[in-house]
Amino acid sequence: MNPEPPPLAGVLERNIQALIERRREGERARSFSERASDAISRFAGSIPFVVIHALVTVFWVLANQGLLPGVPRFDESYVKLATAASVEAIFLSTFVLITQNRMAAAADRRADLDLQISLLSEHEVTRLIRITAAIAARLGVEEARSPDLPELQRDVQPEAVLERLEQAEAHPSPGAGPDDELH
């Protein structure tokens, strides 16, 4: 028997509950067409879907090869099978794209939230560094004279970071590979 994990901090429990409730609200707010598209995409990506298609295809081939007694040939050239498969592929790809577009929009919203939280955290950490450095300087702590401290006390300007990233992508340094980090 596994020991019970220690309880989480109250703030984490509240955050978890808030996220769960937010997801439930999002699920309830979906339109009928979104729910239908998601259901079709889920089914199309499942093993039962593959099994059904395999069985139908095997039956189709056996029947049209004359290997099933009592079942007449109905598509000897397989044109009907190819047409049905093509039409199905068109519809399935459309449902998958609809679902992916909705999921991408949700991911964009989460990324925006993550960015806002990261910027707020960066601002808070910078302020804490300034306060801590001031306290250390007043107390005569040696670390207060660290040469990298002034750089850590500067606020990050997101626009400047984005501009620098765009410049680096547009004009990579010689010999820099796509996985090289920006310094």
C-alpha positions as CSV (number, residue, x, y, z in Angstrom):
1,M,0.0,0.0,0.0
2,N,1.4,3.4,-1.0
3,P,1.6,6.0,1.7
4,E,-0.7,8.9,1.3
5,P,1.0,12.0,-0.2
6,P,1.4,15.0,2.0
7,P,-1.4,17.6,1.7
8,L,-0.8,20.5,-0.7
9,A,-0.6,24.1,0.4
10,G,-4.1,25.8,0.6
11,V,-3.2,28.2,-2.2
12,L,-2.4,25.2,-4.5
13,E,-5.6,23.5,-3.7
14,R,-7.6,26.7,-4.5
15,N,-5.7,27.1,-7.8
16,I,-6.4,23.5,-8.7
17,Q,-10.1,23.9,-8.0
18,A,-10.2,27.1,-9.9
19,L,-8.6,25.5,-12.9
20,I,-11.0,22.5,-12.8
21,E,-14.0,24.8,-12.6
22,R,-12.7,26.9,-15.4
23,R,-12.4,23.8,-17.6
24,R,-15.9,22.7,-16.7
25,E,-17.2,26.2,-17.6
26,G,-15.4,26.0,-20.9
27,E,-16.9,22.6,-21.6
28,R,-20.4,23.8,-20.8
29,A,-20.0,26.9,-23.0
30,R,-19.1,24.9,-26.1
31,S,-21.6,25.0,-28.9
32,F,-23.4,21.9,-30.3
33,S,-21.2,22.0,-33.4
34,E,-18.0,22.2,-31.3
35,R,-19.1,19.2,-29.2
36,A,-20.1,17.2,-32.3
37,S,-16.8,18.0,-34.0
38,D,-14.9,17.0,-31.0
39,A,-16.8,13.7,-30.6
40,I,-16.3,12.9,-34.3
41,S,-12.6,13.7,-34.1
42,R,-12.2,11.6,-30.9
43,F,-14.0,8.6,-32.5
44,A,-12.0,9.0,-35.7
45,G,-8.8,8.7,-33.7
46,S,-9.8,5.5,-31.9
47,I,-9.2,1.8,-32.2
48,P,-12.9,1.0,-32.7
49,F,-12.9,3.4,-35.7
50,V,-9.9,1.5,-37.2
51,V,-11.5,-1.9,-36.5
52,I,-14.8,-0.9,-38.1
53,H,-13.0,0.4,-41.2
54,A,-10.8,-2.7,-41.4
55,L,-13.9,-5.0,-41.2
56,V,-15.9,-3.0,-43.8
57,T,-12.9,-2.9,-46.2
58,V,-12.3,-6.7,-45.8
59,F,-16.0,-7.4,-46.4
60,W,-16.0,-5.0,-49.4
61,V,-13.0,-6.7,-51.0
62,L,-14.1,-10.3,-50.3
63,A,-17.6,-9.5,-51.6
64,N,-16.3,-7.9,-54.8
65,Q,-13.8,-10.7,-55.4
66,G,-16.8,-13.1,-55.3
67,L,-15.4,-14.9,-52.2
68,L,-18.6,-14.5,-50.1
69,P,-21.3,-16.9,-51.2
70,G,-24.7,-15.4,-51.5
71,V,-23.3,-11.8,-51.6
72,P,-23.4,-10.3,-55.1
73,R,-20.5,-8.2,-56.4
74,F,-21.5,-4.6,-56.2
75,D,-18.2,-2.7,-56.9
76,E,-15.9,-4.8,-59.0
77,S,-13.7,-1.9,-59.9
78,Y,-13.7,-0.5,-56.4
79,V,-14.7,3.0,-57.6
80,K,-17.5,3.2,-55.1
81,L,-15.1,2.3,-52.3
82,A,-12.6,4.9,-53.4
83,T,-15.3,7.5,-53.7
84,A,-16.7,6.7,-50.2
85,A,-13.2,6.8,-48.7
86,S,-12.4,10.1,-50.4
87,V,-15.6,11.8,-49.2
88,E,-15.1,10.4,-45.7
89,A,-11.5,11.7,-45.7
90,I,-12.7,15.2,-46.7
91,F,-15.2,15.3,-43.8
92,L,-12.9,13.8,-41.2
93,S,-10.1,16.2,-42.0
94,T,-12.5,19.1,-41.7
95,F,-13.7,17.9,-38.3
96,V,-10.1,17.4,-37.2
97,L,-9.1,20.9,-38.4
98,I,-12.1,22.5,-36.6
99,T,-11.1,20.7,-33.4
100,Q,-7.4,21.7,-33.8
101,N,-8.4,25.4,-34.4
102,R,-10.4,25.4,-31.2
103,M,-7.6,23.8,-29.3
104,A,-5.1,26.2,-30.7
105,A,-7.2,29.2,-29.6
106,A,-7.4,27.7,-26.1
107,A,-3.6,27.1,-26.1
108,D,-3.1,30.8,-27.2
109,R,-5.2,32.0,-24.3
110,R,-3.2,29.8,-21.9
111,A,0.1,31.1,-23.4
112,D,-1.1,34.7,-22.9
113,L,-1.9,33.9,-19.3
114,D,1.4,32.2,-18.7
115,L,3.2,35.2,-20.2
116,Q,1.3,37.6,-17.9
117,I,2.1,35.5,-14.9
118,S,5.8,35.3,-15.9
119,L,6.0,39.0,-16.4
120,L,4.4,39.6,-13.0
121,S,6.7,37.1,-11.4
122,E,9.8,38.7,-13.0
123,H,8.7,42.2,-11.8
124,E,8.1,40.8,-8.2
125,V,11.5,39.1,-8.2
126,T,13.3,42.2,-9.4
127,R,11.6,44.2,-6.6
128,L,12.7,41.6,-4.0
129,I,16.3,41.7,-5.3
130,R,16.3,45.5,-4.9
131,I,14.9,45.3,-1.4
132,T,17.3,42.5,-0.4
133,A,20.2,44.4,-1.9
134,A,19.3,47.5,0.0
135,I,19.0,45.6,3.3
136,A,22.3,43.8,2.6
137,A,24.1,47.1,1.8
138,R,22.8,48.7,5.0
139,L,23.9,45.7,7.0
140,G,27.3,45.7,5.3
141,V,26.9,42.2,3.7
142,E,29.7,41.5,1.2
143,E,27.3,40.1,-1.4
144,A,25.7,43.5,-1.7
145,R,28.7,44.6,-3.8
146,S,28.3,41.7,-6.3
147,P,29.1,43.0,-9.8
148,D,26.1,41.3,-11.4
149,L,23.6,42.8,-8.9
150,P,22.9,46.0,-10.8
151,E,21.9,43.9,-13.8
152,L,19.6,41.7,-11.8
153,Q,17.9,44.8,-10.4
154,R,16.9,46.1,-13.8
155,D,13.3,45.6,-14.9
156,V,12.8,43.3,-17.9
157,Q,11.3,45.1,-20.8
158,P,9.2,42.5,-22.8
159,E,9.2,44.7,-25.9
160,A,13.0,44.9,-25.9
161,V,13.3,41.1,-25.4
162,L,10.9,40.5,-28.4
163,E,12.8,42.9,-30.5
164,R,16.1,41.2,-29.7
165,L,14.6,37.8,-30.5
166,E,13.4,39.0,-33.8
167,Q,16.8,40.5,-34.6
168,A,18.5,37.3,-33.7
169,E,16.2,35.3,-35.9
170,A,16.6,37.7,-38.8
171,H,20.3,37.9,-38.6
172,P,21.8,34.9,-36.8
173,S,25.4,35.1,-35.8
174,P,27.9,33.2,-38.0
175,G,28.1,29.5,-37.1
176,A,25.0,29.7,-34.9
177,G,22.7,26.7,-35.2
178,P,19.0,26.6,-34.7
179,D,19.4,25.2,-31.2
180,D,21.9,27.7,-30.0
181,E,20.7,29.8,-27.0
182,L,20.5,33.6,-27.0
183,H,22.9,35.1,-24.5
